[in-house]
């Protein structure tokens, strides 16, 4: 089972029955794929993202190597902190990067911006502030089907 920073365990959603990959000598963590990531094989992909509480509400900028897992953690309030305290869980903007360093630098750059610039960044690509997590995990907000037996006919 993969661990989060701080030693707490992830949800069953992110457990894997397969043993961790042996990276071999000289391979960095950046070259691993984490369980539950959008891409199972190939080079590592990193993201800078903005999550919000609602349209024009509280926003938070972050970076990650597993955007599906990270937004899931925001939605389920897995980690105590800013996003859990202020209900920030709607993925409203993200961009992909080739390295952790570039994603982190972009995060730091955006965090230095004025709020109005961040809002413009979001609205240029997502004018309705739609939850982009639904694009990454299709059907995540669909209601679960209820397979209830039919009621018998009344006499």
TORLO-258575 format. One record per atom (N, C-alpha, C): x negated, y, z negated. Coordinates in nm, 2 decimals. Layout:
residues N
<<X; Y; Z>>;
...
end
This chain:
residues 155
<<-0.09; -0.12; 0.00>>;
<<0.00; 0.00; 0.00>>;
<<-0.09; 0.12; 0.00>>;
<<-0.05; 0.22; 0.08>>;
<<-0.13; 0.34; 0.09>>;
<<-0.10; 0.43; -0.04>>;
<<-0.20; 0.50; -0.08>>;
<<-0.18; 0.59; -0.20>>;
<<-0.19; 0.74; -0.15>>;
<<-0.11; 0.82; -0.23>>;
<<-0.12; 0.96; -0.21>>;
<<-0.23; 1.02; -0.29>>;
<<-0.27; 1.14; -0.26>>;
<<-0.37; 1.20; -0.35>>;
<<-0.31; 1.22; -0.49>>;
<<-0.38; 1.20; -0.59>>;
<<-0.32; 1.20; -0.72>>;
<<-0.29; 1.07; -0.78>>;
<<-0.30; 0.96; -0.69>>;
<<-0.28; 0.83; -0.74>>;
<<-0.14; 0.77; -0.74>>;
<<-0.04; 0.85; -0.71>>;
<<0.09; 0.80; -0.71>>;
<<0.12; 0.71; -0.59>>;
<<0.21; 0.62; -0.59>>;
<<0.24; 0.53; -0.48>>;
<<0.34; 0.59; -0.39>>;
<<0.33; 0.55; -0.26>>;
<<0.43; 0.60; -0.16>>;
<<0.56; 0.52; -0.17>>;
<<0.66; 0.56; -0.10>>;
<<0.78; 0.49; -0.09>>;
<<0.77; 0.36; -0.02>>;
<<0.86; 0.27; -0.04>>;
<<0.86; 0.14; 0.03>>;
<<0.86; 0.17; 0.18>>;
<<0.91; 0.28; 0.23>>;
<<0.91; 0.31; 0.37>>;
<<0.77; 0.31; 0.43>>;
<<0.67; 0.34; 0.35>>;
<<0.54; 0.35; 0.41>>;
<<0.45; 0.23; 0.36>>;
<<0.50; 0.13; 0.31>>;
<<0.42; 0.01; 0.28>>;
<<0.39; -0.07; 0.40>>;
<<0.28; -0.14; 0.40>>;
<<0.24; -0.23; 0.51>>;
<<0.20; -0.36; 0.46>>;
<<0.24; -0.47; 0.53>>;
<<0.20; -0.60; 0.50>>;
<<0.06; -0.63; 0.55>>;
<<0.01; -0.55; 0.64>>;
<<-0.12; -0.58; 0.70>>;
<<-0.23; -0.52; 0.61>>;
<<-0.35; -0.59; 0.61>>;
<<-0.46; -0.54; 0.53>>;
<<-0.52; -0.42; 0.60>>;
<<-0.58; -0.33; 0.52>>;
<<-0.64; -0.21; 0.58>>;
<<-0.75; -0.24; 0.68>>;
<<-0.76; -0.16; 0.78>>;
<<-0.86; -0.19; 0.88>>;
<<-1.00; -0.17; 0.83>>;
<<-1.10; -0.25; 0.87>>;
<<-1.24; -0.23; 0.84>>;
<<-1.29; -0.14; 0.94>>;
<<-1.33; -0.02; 0.89>>;
<<-1.38; 0.09; 0.98>>;
<<-1.52; 0.06; 1.03>>;
<<-1.59; -0.02; 0.96>>;
<<-1.73; -0.04; 1.00>>;
<<-1.82; 0.07; 0.96>>;
<<-1.95; 0.05; 0.97>>;
<<-2.05; 0.15; 0.92>>;
<<-2.04; 0.28; 1.00>>;
<<-2.04; 0.39; 0.93>>;
<<-2.05; 0.52; 0.99>>;
<<-1.92; 0.58; 1.04>>;
<<-1.81; 0.51; 1.02>>;
<<-1.68; 0.56; 1.06>>;
<<-1.62; 0.64; 0.95>>;
<<-1.56; 0.76; 0.98>>;
<<-1.50; 0.85; 0.88>>;
<<-1.35; 0.82; 0.87>>;
<<-1.30; 0.87; 0.76>>;
<<-1.15; 0.86; 0.73>>;
<<-1.07; 0.92; 0.84>>;
<<-1.13; 1.02; 0.91>>;
<<-1.06; 1.09; 1.02>>;
<<-1.02; 1.00; 1.13>>;
<<-1.10; 0.89; 1.14>>;
<<-1.08; 0.80; 1.25>>;
<<-0.98; 0.69; 1.22>>;
<<-0.92; 0.68; 1.10>>;
<<-0.82; 0.59; 1.06>>;
<<-0.69; 0.64; 1.10>>;
<<-0.59; 0.55; 1.12>>;
<<-0.45; 0.58; 1.13>>;
<<-0.38; 0.54; 1.01>>;
<<-0.30; 0.63; 0.95>>;
<<-0.23; 0.60; 0.83>>;
<<-0.10; 0.53; 0.86>>;
<<-0.05; 0.46; 0.77>>;
<<0.08; 0.38; 0.79>>;
<<0.19; 0.48; 0.80>>;
<<0.28; 0.45; 0.90>>;
<<0.40; 0.54; 0.92>>;
<<0.37; 0.65; 1.01>>;
<<0.25; 0.66; 1.07>>;
<<0.22; 0.77; 1.16>>;
<<0.29; 0.75; 1.29>>;
<<0.31; 0.86; 1.36>>;
<<0.37; 0.86; 1.49>>;
<<0.29; 0.78; 1.60>>;
<<0.16; 0.77; 1.58>>;
<<0.07; 0.70; 1.67>>;
<<0.00; 0.59; 1.60>>;
<<0.02; 0.47; 1.64>>;
<<-0.04; 0.35; 1.58>>;
<<-0.19; 0.33; 1.62>>;
<<-0.22; 0.36; 1.74>>;
<<-0.35; 0.34; 1.80>>;
<<-0.41; 0.46; 1.86>>;
<<-0.54; 0.46; 1.88>>;
<<-0.60; 0.57; 1.95>>;
<<-0.66; 0.67; 1.85>>;
<<-0.71; 0.78; 1.90>>;
<<-0.78; 0.88; 1.81>>;
<<-0.68; 0.94; 1.71>>;
<<-0.74; 0.98; 1.60>>;
<<-0.66; 1.05; 1.50>>;
<<-0.60; 1.18; 1.55>>;
<<-0.48; 1.21; 1.51>>;
<<-0.42; 1.34; 1.55>>;
<<-0.39; 1.41; 1.42>>;
<<-0.40; 1.54; 1.42>>;
<<-0.38; 1.63; 1.30>>;
<<-0.28; 1.74; 1.34>>;
<<-0.21; 1.79; 1.23>>;
<<-0.10; 1.88; 1.26>>;
<<-0.11; 2.00; 1.16>>;
<<-0.07; 2.11; 1.21>>;
<<-0.04; 2.23; 1.12>>;
<<0.11; 2.25; 1.13>>;
<<0.17; 2.27; 1.02>>;
<<0.32; 2.27; 1.02>>;
<<0.37; 2.38; 0.93>>;
<<0.50; 2.42; 0.96>>;
<<0.57; 2.51; 0.87>>;
<<0.70; 2.45; 0.84>>;
<<0.73; 2.44; 0.71>>;
<<0.86; 2.39; 0.66>>;
<<0.93; 2.50; 0.59>>;
<<1.07; 2.50; 0.59>>;
<<1.15; 2.61; 0.54>>;
<<1.26; 2.55; 0.46>>;
<<1.32; 2.64; 0.37>>;
<<1.43; 2.60; 0.29>>;
<<1.56; 2.62; 0.37>>;
<<1.57; 2.72; 0.46>>;
<<1.68; 2.75; 0.55>>;
<<1.63; 2.86; 0.64>>;
<<1.72; 2.90; 0.74>>;
<<1.68; 3.00; 0.83>>;
<<1.65; 3.13; 0.75>>;
<<1.53; 3.19; 0.78>>;
<<1.48; 3.31; 0.71>>;
<<1.47; 3.29; 0.56>>;
<<1.46; 3.17; 0.52>>;
<<1.44; 3.14; 0.37>>;
<<1.29; 3.13; 0.34>>;
<<1.27; 3.06; 0.23>>;
<<1.13; 3.03; 0.18>>;
<<1.06; 2.94; 0.28>>;
<<0.94; 2.98; 0.32>>;
<<0.86; 2.90; 0.41>>;
<<0.73; 2.86; 0.35>>;
<<0.67; 2.74; 0.40>>;
<<0.55; 2.69; 0.35>>;
<<0.47; 2.64; 0.47>>;
<<0.34; 2.67; 0.48>>;
<<0.25; 2.63; 0.58>>;
<<0.16; 2.52; 0.53>>;
<<0.14; 2.42; 0.60>>;
<<0.05; 2.31; 0.56>>;
<<-0.02; 2.24; 0.68>>;
<<-0.11; 2.14; 0.65>>;
<<-0.17; 2.06; 0.75>>;
<<-0.18; 1.92; 0.70>>;
<<-0.17; 1.83; 0.80>>;
<<-0.17; 1.69; 0.76>>;
<<-0.22; 1.60; 0.88>>;
<<-0.25; 1.47; 0.85>>;
<<-0.28; 1.38; 0.96>>;
<<-0.16; 1.28; 0.99>>;
<<-0.05; 1.30; 0.91>>;
<<0.07; 1.22; 0.93>>;
<<0.19; 1.30; 0.90>>;
<<0.24; 1.37; 1.00>>;
<<0.35; 1.46; 0.99>>;
<<0.48; 1.40; 0.94>>;
<<0.51; 1.28; 0.99>>;
<<0.63; 1.21; 0.95>>;
<<0.63; 1.18; 0.80>>;
<<0.52; 1.13; 0.75>>;
<<0.51; 1.10; 0.61>>;
<<0.51; 1.23; 0.53>>;
<<0.44; 1.33; 0.57>>;
<<0.44; 1.45; 0.50>>;
<<0.57; 1.52; 0.49>>;
<<0.65; 1.53; 0.60>>;
<<0.78; 1.59; 0.59>>;
<<0.88; 1.50; 0.51>>;
<<0.86; 1.37; 0.52>>;
<<0.94; 1.28; 0.43>>;
<<0.91; 1.32; 0.28>>;
<<0.79; 1.34; 0.25>>;
<<0.75; 1.37; 0.11>>;
<<0.82; 1.51; 0.07>>;
<<0.82; 1.60; 0.16>>;
<<0.89; 1.73; 0.13>>;
<<1.04; 1.71; 0.11>>;
<<1.10; 1.63; 0.20>>;
<<1.25; 1.61; 0.19>>;
<<1.28; 1.53; 0.07>>;
<<1.20; 1.44; 0.02>>;
<<1.24; 1.35; -0.09>>;
<<1.17; 1.41; -0.22>>;
<<1.10; 1.52; -0.21>>;
<<1.04; 1.58; -0.33>>;
<<0.95; 1.49; -0.40>>;
<<0.87; 1.41; -0.33>>;
<<0.78; 1.31; -0.38>>;
<<0.67; 1.38; -0.47>>;
<<0.62; 1.49; -0.42>>;
<<0.52; 1.57; -0.50>>;
<<0.58; 1.69; -0.57>>;
<<0.54; 1.70; -0.69>>;
<<0.59; 1.82; -0.76>>;
<<0.51; 1.94; -0.71>>;
<<0.57; 2.05; -0.69>>;
<<0.50; 2.17; -0.64>>;
<<0.59; 2.27; -0.58>>;
<<0.53; 2.35; -0.50>>;
<<0.60; 2.47; -0.44>>;
<<0.72; 2.42; -0.36>>;
<<0.70; 2.32; -0.27>>;
<<0.81; 2.28; -0.18>>;
<<0.92; 2.22; -0.25>>;
<<0.89; 2.14; -0.35>>;
<<1.00; 2.08; -0.43>>;
<<1.07; 2.18; -0.52>>;
<<1.00; 2.28; -0.58>>;
<<1.06; 2.38; -0.66>>;
<<1.15; 2.47; -0.58>>;
<<1.12; 2.50; -0.46>>;
<<1.20; 2.60; -0.38>>;
<<1.28; 2.53; -0.27>>;
<<1.29; 2.40; -0.27>>;
<<1.37; 2.33; -0.17>>;
<<1.33; 2.34; -0.03>>;
<<1.20; 2.35; -0.01>>;
<<1.15; 2.37; 0.13>>;
<<1.13; 2.23; 0.19>>;
<<1.21; 2.19; 0.29>>;
<<1.20; 2.06; 0.35>>;
<<1.24; 2.05; 0.49>>;
<<1.27; 2.16; 0.56>>;
<<1.31; 2.16; 0.70>>;
<<1.19; 2.19; 0.79>>;
<<1.15; 2.10; 0.87>>;
<<1.04; 2.12; 0.96>>;
<<1.08; 2.21; 1.07>>;
<<1.03; 2.33; 1.07>>;
<<1.07; 2.43; 1.17>>;
<<0.97; 2.46; 1.28>>;
<<0.84; 2.42; 1.26>>;
<<0.74; 2.45; 1.35>>;
<<0.62; 2.36; 1.32>>;
<<0.56; 2.31; 1.43>>;
<<0.43; 2.24; 1.41>>;
<<0.35; 2.24; 1.54>>;
<<0.22; 2.22; 1.53>>;
<<0.13; 2.20; 1.64>>;
<<0.03; 2.10; 1.62>>;
<<-0.01; 2.03; 1.72>>;
<<-0.11; 1.92; 1.71>>;
<<-0.25; 1.97; 1.74>>;
<<-0.35; 1.90; 1.67>>;
<<-0.49; 1.94; 1.68>>;
<<-0.57; 1.81; 1.69>>;
<<-0.69; 1.82; 1.74>>;
<<-0.78; 1.71; 1.76>>;
<<-0.86; 1.68; 1.64>>;
<<-0.87; 1.77; 1.54>>;
<<-0.95; 1.74; 1.42>>;
<<-0.89; 1.80; 1.30>>;
<<-0.92; 1.74; 1.18>>;
<<-0.87; 1.79; 1.05>>;
<<-0.92; 1.93; 1.03>>;
<<-1.04; 1.96; 1.07>>;
<<-1.10; 2.09; 1.05>>;
<<-1.02; 2.20; 1.12>>;
<<-0.99; 2.17; 1.25>>;
<<-0.91; 2.27; 1.33>>;
<<-0.77; 2.29; 1.27>>;
<<-0.71; 2.18; 1.23>>;
<<-0.57; 2.19; 1.17>>;
<<-0.58; 2.28; 1.04>>;
<<-0.68; 2.25; 0.96>>;
<<-0.69; 2.32; 0.83>>;
<<-0.72; 2.47; 0.86>>;
<<-0.81; 2.50; 0.95>>;
<<-0.84; 2.64; 0.98>>;
<<-0.72; 2.71; 1.03>>;
<<-0.64; 2.65; 1.11>>;
<<-0.51; 2.71; 1.16>>;
<<-0.42; 2.73; 1.05>>;
<<-0.41; 2.64; 0.96>>;
<<-0.32; 2.65; 0.84>>;
<<-0.37; 2.78; 0.76>>;
<<-0.50; 2.79; 0.73>>;
<<-0.55; 2.90; 0.66>>;
<<-0.52; 3.03; 0.73>>;
<<-0.54; 3.03; 0.86>>;
<<-0.51; 3.15; 0.94>>;
<<-0.37; 3.20; 0.93>>;
<<-0.27; 3.10; 0.95>>;
<<-0.13; 3.14; 0.94>>;
<<-0.10; 3.18; 0.80>>;
<<-0.15; 3.12; 0.69>>;
<<-0.12; 3.16; 0.56>>;
<<-0.17; 3.31; 0.53>>;
<<-0.26; 3.36; 0.60>>;
<<-0.31; 3.50; 0.59>>;
<<-0.21; 3.60; 0.66>>;
<<-0.13; 3.55; 0.75>>;
<<-0.05; 3.64; 0.83>>;
<<0.06; 3.70; 0.74>>;
<<0.12; 3.81; 0.80>>;
<<0.24; 3.87; 0.74>>;
<<0.35; 3.78; 0.77>>;
<<0.45; 3.78; 0.68>>;
<<0.57; 3.70; 0.70>>;
<<0.64; 3.72; 0.83>>;
<<0.65; 3.84; 0.88>>;
<<0.71; 3.87; 1.01>>;
<<0.64; 3.80; 1.12>>;
<<0.51; 3.79; 1.12>>;
<<0.44; 3.71; 1.22>>;
<<0.47; 3.57; 1.22>>;
<<0.49; 3.51; 1.10>>;
<<0.52; 3.37; 1.08>>;
<<0.66; 3.34; 1.14>>;
<<0.75; 3.43; 1.11>>;
<<0.89; 3.42; 1.16>>;
<<0.89; 3.43; 1.31>>;
<<0.81; 3.51; 1.37>>;
<<0.81; 3.52; 1.51>>;
<<0.75; 3.39; 1.57>>;
<<0.65; 3.34; 1.51>>;
<<0.59; 3.21; 1.55>>;
<<0.69; 3.10; 1.56>>;
<<0.77; 3.09; 1.45>>;
<<0.88; 2.99; 1.44>>;
<<0.98; 3.02; 1.55>>;
<<1.03; 3.14; 1.56>>;
<<1.14; 3.17; 1.65>>;
<<1.11; 3.17; 1.80>>;
<<0.98; 3.18; 1.83>>;
<<0.94; 3.17; 1.97>>;
<<0.96; 3.03; 2.02>>;
<<0.94; 2.93; 1.94>>;
<<0.95; 2.79; 1.98>>;
<<1.08; 2.72; 1.93>>;
<<1.14; 2.78; 1.82>>;
<<1.25; 2.72; 1.76>>;
<<1.35; 2.82; 1.71>>;
<<1.42; 2.89; 1.81>>;
<<1.50; 3.01; 1.77>>;
<<1.62; 2.98; 1.68>>;
<<1.66; 2.86; 1.68>>;
<<1.78; 2.82; 1.59>>;
<<1.73; 2.76; 1.45>>;
<<1.60; 2.75; 1.44>>;
<<1.55; 2.69; 1.31>>;
<<1.60; 2.55; 1.30>>;
<<1.61; 2.47; 1.41>>;
<<1.66; 2.34; 1.40>>;
<<1.55; 2.25; 1.33>>;
<<1.59; 2.15; 1.26>>;
<<1.50; 2.06; 1.19>>;
<<1.43; 1.97; 1.29>>;
<<1.30; 1.99; 1.32>>;
<<1.23; 1.92; 1.42>>;
<<1.19; 1.78; 1.37>>;
<<1.21; 1.75; 1.25>>;
<<1.19; 1.61; 1.19>>;
<<1.28; 1.51; 1.27>>;
<<1.40; 1.56; 1.30>>;
<<1.49; 1.48; 1.38>>;
<<1.44; 1.43; 1.51>>;
<<1.35; 1.52; 1.57>>;
<<1.29; 1.48; 1.70>>;
<<1.18; 1.37; 1.68>>;
<<1.11; 1.38; 1.56>>;
<<1.01; 1.28; 1.53>>;
<<1.07; 1.14; 1.49>>;
<<1.18; 1.15; 1.42>>;
<<1.24; 1.03; 1.36>>;
<<1.39; 1.03; 1.41>>;
<<1.41; 0.99; 1.54>>;
<<1.55; 1.00; 1.59>>;
<<1.65; 0.92; 1.50>>;
<<1.77; 0.98; 1.48>>;
<<1.87; 0.92; 1.40>>;
<<1.86; 0.93; 1.25>>;
<<1.76; 1.00; 1.21>>;
<<1.74; 1.01; 1.06>>;
<<1.86; 1.06; 0.99>>;
<<1.93; 1.15; 1.05>>;
<<2.04; 1.22; 0.98>>;
<<2.18; 1.16; 1.02>>;
<<2.18; 1.05; 1.10>>;
<<2.30; 0.99; 1.14>>;
<<2.36; 0.92; 1.02>>;
<<2.50; 0.92; 1.01>>;
<<2.56; 0.85; 0.90>>;
<<2.54; 0.70; 0.91>>;
<<2.53; 0.63; 0.80>>;
<<2.51; 0.49; 0.80>>;
<<2.65; 0.43; 0.83>>;
<<2.66; 0.32; 0.91>>;
<<2.78; 0.26; 0.94>>;
<<2.83; 0.18; 0.82>>;
<<2.96; 0.19; 0.80>>;
<<3.02; 0.11; 0.69>>;
<<3.09; -0.01; 0.75>>;
<<3.05; -0.12; 0.72>>;
<<3.11; -0.25; 0.77>>;
<<3.20; -0.30; 0.67>>;
<<3.31; -0.23; 0.65>>;
<<3.41; -0.27; 0.55>>;
<<3.51; -0.36; 0.62>>;
<<3.56; -0.46; 0.54>>;
<<3.67; -0.55; 0.60>>;
<<3.80; -0.47; 0.62>>;
<<3.87; -0.50; 0.73>>;
<<3.99; -0.43; 0.75>>;
<<4.09; -0.46; 0.64>>;
<<4.18; -0.37; 0.61>>;
<<4.28; -0.39; 0.51>>;
<<4.39; -0.47; 0.57>>;
<<4.45; -0.56; 0.49>>;
<<4.56; -0.65; 0.54>>;
<<4.68; -0.56; 0.57>>;
<<4.76; -0.61; 0.67>>;
<<4.88; -0.53; 0.70>>;
<<4.97; -0.54; 0.58>>;
<<5.04; -0.43; 0.56>>;
<<5.14; -0.42; 0.45>>;
<<5.26; -0.50; 0.49>>;
<<5.33; -0.57; 0.40>>;
<<5.45; -0.65; 0.43>>;
<<5.57; -0.57; 0.46>>;
end
